[in-house]
Amino acid sequence: MNQHPEFIVLIPARRASTRLPDKALADLGGKPMVVRVAEVAVASGAGRVVVATDDQEIAAAVRVHGHEAILTRTDHPTGTDRLAEAAHQLGLRDEAIVVNLQGDEPAMPPQLVRDVAMRLVSHPDCSISTAAHPILSIEEFLAPSVVKVVLDAQGRALAFSRAPIPFPRDAFAGFPRQIPDVLPDLAGFNPLRHLGLYAYRVAFLRAYPELSPAPTEAVESLEQLRALWHGYRIAVNVTAENPVSGVDTPADLERMRAYFGDTSLQCGLTLRASTS
């Protein structure tokens, strides 16, 4: 293992879920989903993996499987606030890097978790890093459920939106009545889908609970806009890979159970080379 761990993975996991109650404890191939997520985090080469939960049963399930868990308050408005409390409980230094791996992302590639952390390591001017991948279909580009991100010359986020950005004005003349069958091949038109995977410097997590919400945050329902509004920079790791989506609904859970029923996927949970 790496003798000088460069990042920590914190996994926020709530018991309550509007669309899928108790999903953190849902069985995936003989293990609770939150434990599968912890295994992804371990495989990423993280120096420490901690589940931050508001529920004793989730904490107990995590510990039974040999992972670390801490109990946090039940009234946090966002997952980032829960991470801030966890970082305080753990006594993490301001300069430490923490990856926020959601407790409903058991198929997140371990290498991508590490890449997002290393993106922040290599961008000392940034407080946050995240991930994105190219959008290849017009349906994705136009879908409000797909969050888009536009980058600057240094690969930092300029804007996030549920709207189609960057918008190719001339190629989409007549929008929304005339939509090309495929995305136009235009110089500079490289639409990116934002993935909800983040790494933070602990100093930002400490500051976050005191930041006022951005006006655009409520309009778009995008928490990351608060950081941009207050001048924090976000480095973006662009990957060619489109990870398997997380679990939000009963249909998602069945899809993920089928995924874990395929033993061939287990080889994807091994990361060697840079962490051995």
N, C-alpha and C positions, 0 to 999 in steps of 0.2 A: 504494500500500500504506500501511497504518497506520504513521506515523512513530514511534509509541511502542507497540511490541508489549506486550500485556498478559498473554500466556501463551505457554507452550511446550508442544508435544505430544511426549511420549515414547512410543514404540511398542515394547513388549517382544515379542520374537519368538524362541522357542526352536526348535532343530532337532528335538528329540525330541518326539513326541506319541503318547500311548498308542493313541488311536483312529484317528489319521490322520497317519502319519509324513510328514515333509517338506511339511506343508501350507503352510508359509510361502512355499515356492517353487512351489506349484501354479499352473499357468497359468490366468489369467482374461483372456480376450480378448487374448492376446498379451503379457501382463505378469504377473510373479509376484504372488501375492496380497499379500505384504507391501508391494510397490510400490503396488498399488491402495490399500492402507490409507494409505500416505504421501501419496498424492494427495488423499485425503479430508482429511487433516490440513492440507495446504497450502491447500486450498479453504476451510477453516474460518477462515482469516485469522490463524493462529498466527504469532508472530514467528519461531519456529524449530521445525523438525521433525527429530527424531533417532530412528532405529531402534536399540534396545539389544538386542543379540543375543549368543548364546554360540557363534556359528558363522561361520567365515570365508566360506563360500559365500553365506550369507544377506547378510552385510555387503557382499560384492563385488557381488551382484545389486542391492542398494539403491544402491550408489555408481554403478554403470554407468548407472542411470536418473536420475542427477543429484541423489540425496538423500543426507543425512548418516547415517552409521552408526558406532556404537562397539561394541567387544567387551567383554563382561562375563563374569563367572565362570559356570561351568557348574553350580554347586552351590547356587544360590539356592532356598530352599524355597517362595517365592511370587514372583509377578510384582511385588509391591510392594517386596520386597527388591531385585529387579533394578533397579527404578526408583531406589531409594535409592543404589545404587552408581553408576548413570548420572548422577544429580544431582551426586554427589561428583566424578566424573570431569570433568564439564562445569563445575565450579566455580560452580554456581548459588547465588544469594543465598538466605538463609532466607525472605525475603518473596516470592520468585518463585513464580508459580503454574504448575504442571505438570499437563497433562491426560494421563491414562493411557488411550491408545486401543489396545485389544488388536489384535495382528497378524492376527487371524482375523475382523476386522469390516470387510470392504471395502465394505459397503453402508451403513455408519453415515452418517446425514445430516450434512454439514458444519456446518449451522446448529446442530444439537443439540450438537455438540462445542463450538462457541463459546458456546452458551447455558449449558452446564454450567460452563465457565470463568468466564463473567461472573457466574454465580450466586455463585461463591466471592468474586469481586471485591466484590460488593455485600453480602456477609455477613462482615465483618471478625471477628466472634465465632466463626466456624467455621474448622476446619482442613482440611475436606474438603467437596466437593460431589459430587452424583451426580444421576441422572435416574430418573424413573418415569413410567408412563402408566396411565390408568384400565383396570381389568379389566372387561370387558363380558360375559364368559361364565361360567357356573357351573363349567364344566370347568377353566378357567384358575384360578378362585378356589380350587378344591379340590386342584389338582395340586401335589404336592411339588416338582416341577421348576421351578415358578414361585415366585420369591421375592417376598414381599409386604413393603411398608413402610408404617408408620403415622407420621403427621407431628404436630408440635405446632402451636401457633397461629402461630408464625413460619416455618413451612415447613421445620423441621428434623426429622431422623429421630428418632423415639422408639424404634422397634423394627423389626427385620427378622426375618422368619421364613419357613420353608417351609410352615408351617401356615396355614390360612385366617384372616387377621386383617385388620381387626377382625371378630370373630365375632358375628353378629347373633343373640343368644340366643333371643329370642322367635320371630323369623321362621323360625329353623331348629330349632324344637322337634321332637324325634324324630330329630335328626341322629345317625348318618348314614343312617338308614333312609328318611327323608322329605326329599328335597331338592327345592326349588322348581325349575321348569323354567327360570326366569330369575332373576337376582339381584333381591331385593326392593327396591322403591323406598322406602328409609327415610331420614329426615333424619339426616345425619351418617354414613351408610354409603356411603363412597366408596373401595372397595378399589383399591389401587395396586400395579402390578407394577414391581418394581425392575429397572432396566437396568444392566448391568455397565460403566458408563462413569463414570469418576471424574476429579475435579480435586483436587490437593493443594497445600498450601503446602509449600515445600521443607523448612521447619523440622520439619513432621510427618514427612516422609520420612526425615529424619535420625534422628528419635526412634524410628521404627517398629521397626527391627531389635532394639531393646533392650526392647520391650514384651513382657511375658509373654502367652501365649495366654489368651483368655477361656474359662471353662468351657463357655459356650454355643457358642463357635466350633466346637469339635470335634463337639458334638452336632448342630448344624445344618449343619455344613460351610459356614460363611459367614465369610469373612475379615474383613468389615467390622464384625462384632460385637466384635472386639478393640479397635477405636477407641472404640466406645461404652462398652465395659467400663472403659476407662481415662479416660473423661470427655471425650473429644474430641467436638466437635459436627460434625454432617454436614448441610449445607444440601441440599435436594432440589429440583431443577427438574422440575416436572410438565409434561409435554407431551401433547398430544392424539394425537401420532403414535406408532405402534407400528413401530419400525424393522424392516427385514428382519433376521432372525436371522443370527448369525455361522456359522462353519464348524467343526463338531466331528467330523463323520462323512463317509464317502464319499457318502452321499445328499445331505448338505448341500453338498458340493463340486459335485455335478452341478447342484443347484438354483442355486447361485451362478454357475456357468458359463452356465446358461441366462439368468440375470439380466443378466450382462455381454454376452450375445449380442444383447440388445435395445439398439440404439443410442440409443433415446429416453431411456435412463437417464442418459446422459452429461450431459444438461442439469441433472441434480440435483447434479452435482459442481461447481457454480459458485456462489460466494458473493460478492456485490458490496456495494453500499450501504455498510455499516458498515466495510468493510475497504479500500475504495478511496479 
